[in-house]
Amino acid sequence: MYYKNMEIKDQFQITFTSQEYDLIQEVFSFAYSMDFEEHHDEQIFNSAWDKISNAEHQIKFEESK
C-alpha cells in the first residue's frame, strides 16, 4: 500500500572484479581532477567516491579445473 507521506529510496549493489574496481577508481580520480564535482552536486559526488573508496573487498577461492 502506498501512502502520500512515504519516501521512496532505492539502492543498487554492484560486484566488480579487481580490474573493474581499479578502472572505476581511476575514472573518479580523473573526474575529480577535471573539477567534475564543481559542475554537479558535490555532496553526491563525494558520497559516491567514498563508497567506491571504502568498498567491501571479498576474496573468493575456487578450485581450478
VOPAGU-2260 file (C-alpha; in pm, 1 decimal, decimal comma):
REM VOPAGU-2260
SITE   aa  ch    i         X         Y         Z
SITE  MET   A    0       0,0       0,0       0,0
SITE  TYR   A    1     131,5     345,8     -89,2
SITE  TYR   A    2      85,1     637,3     145,8
SITE  LYS   A    3     112,2    1004,9      46,7
SITE  ASN   A    4     383,0    1078,9     301,5
SITE  MET   A    5     604,3     781,5     214,4
SITE  GLU   A    6     954,7     848,8      91,1
SITE  ILE   A    7    1089,8     606,8    -166,1
SITE  LYS   A    8    1460,6     526,0    -150,3
SITE  ASP   A    9    1630,1     281,1    -379,4
SITE  GLN   A   10    1971,7     117,1    -362,2
SITE  PHE   A   11    2194,0     -72,6    -600,3
SITE  GLN   A   12    2455,0    -337,3    -532,6
SITE  ILE   A   13    2728,7    -396,5    -788,7
SITE  THR   A   14    3007,1    -652,5    -789,5
SITE  PHE   A   15    3333,7    -556,8    -960,9
SITE  THR   A   16    3640,5    -758,9   -1047,3
SITE  SER   A   17    3971,0    -613,1    -929,2
SITE  GLN   A   18    4038,5    -471,9   -1274,7
SITE  GLU   A   19    3691,7    -311,3   -1293,5
SITE  TYR   A   20    3733,0    -165,0    -944,9
SITE  ASP   A   21    4070,3     -16,0   -1040,5
SITE  LEU   A   22    3910,5     136,0   -1350,7
SITE  ILE   A   23    3621,7     295,5   -1160,4
SITE  GLN   A   24    3866,7     443,7    -908,1
SITE  GLU   A   25    4069,0     587,5   -1195,9
SITE  VAL   A   26    3752,1     732,1   -1352,4
SITE  PHE   A   27    3657,4     901,6   -1025,0
SITE  SER   A   28    4010,1    1040,1    -983,4
SITE  PHE   A   29    4001,7    1175,5   -1339,3
SITE  ALA   A   30    3656,4    1328,7   -1287,8
SITE  TYR   A   31    3778,2    1494,9    -968,5
SITE  SER   A   32    4089,2    1632,0   -1141,6
SITE  MET   A   33    3864,0    1784,4   -1409,4
SITE  ASP   A   34    3652,9    1963,6   -1141,7
SITE  PHE   A   35    3353,5    1743,0   -1220,3
SITE  GLU   A   36    3212,8    1788,9    -869,9
SITE  GLU   A   37    3200,6    2165,0    -923,4
SITE  HIS   A   38    2957,5    2116,9   -1212,4
SITE  HIS   A   39    2738,3    1864,9   -1033,0
SITE  ASP   A   40    2618,8    1809,5    -677,2
SITE  GLU   A   41    2945,2    1796,6    -480,1
SITE  GLN   A   42    2785,4    1610,1    -189,2
SITE  ILE   A   43    2658,4    1329,8    -415,2
SITE  PHE   A   44    2994,5    1306,4    -596,3
SITE  ASN   A   45    3184,2    1283,6    -266,4
SITE  SER   A   46    2938,8    1029,7    -125,2
SITE  ALA   A   47    2973,4     806,5    -430,8
SITE  TRP   A   48    3353,0     837,0    -427,7
SITE  ASP   A   49    3361,6     749,0     -56,1
SITE  LYS   A   50    3154,4     437,8    -122,0
SITE  ILE   A   51    3387,9     329,0    -401,6
SITE  SER   A   52    3697,0     400,6    -190,4
SITE  ASN   A   53    3558,1     213,0     111,1
SITE  ALA   A   54    3402,6     -77,7     -76,9
SITE  GLU   A   55    3388,9    -412,6      96,6
SITE  HIS   A   56    3654,3    -638,1     -56,1
SITE  GLN   A   57    3584,9   -1010,4     -59,5
SITE  ILE   A   58    3827,7   -1269,8    -188,7
SITE  LYS   A   59    3680,7   -1598,9    -306,3
SITE  PHE   A   60    3880,0   -1911,3    -376,3
SITE  GLU   A   61    3757,0   -2151,6    -639,6
SITE  GLU   A   62    3904,9   -2481,4    -740,9
SITE  SER   A   63    4076,1   -2476,4   -1079,0
SITE  LYS   A   64    3961,3   -2725,5   -1338,7
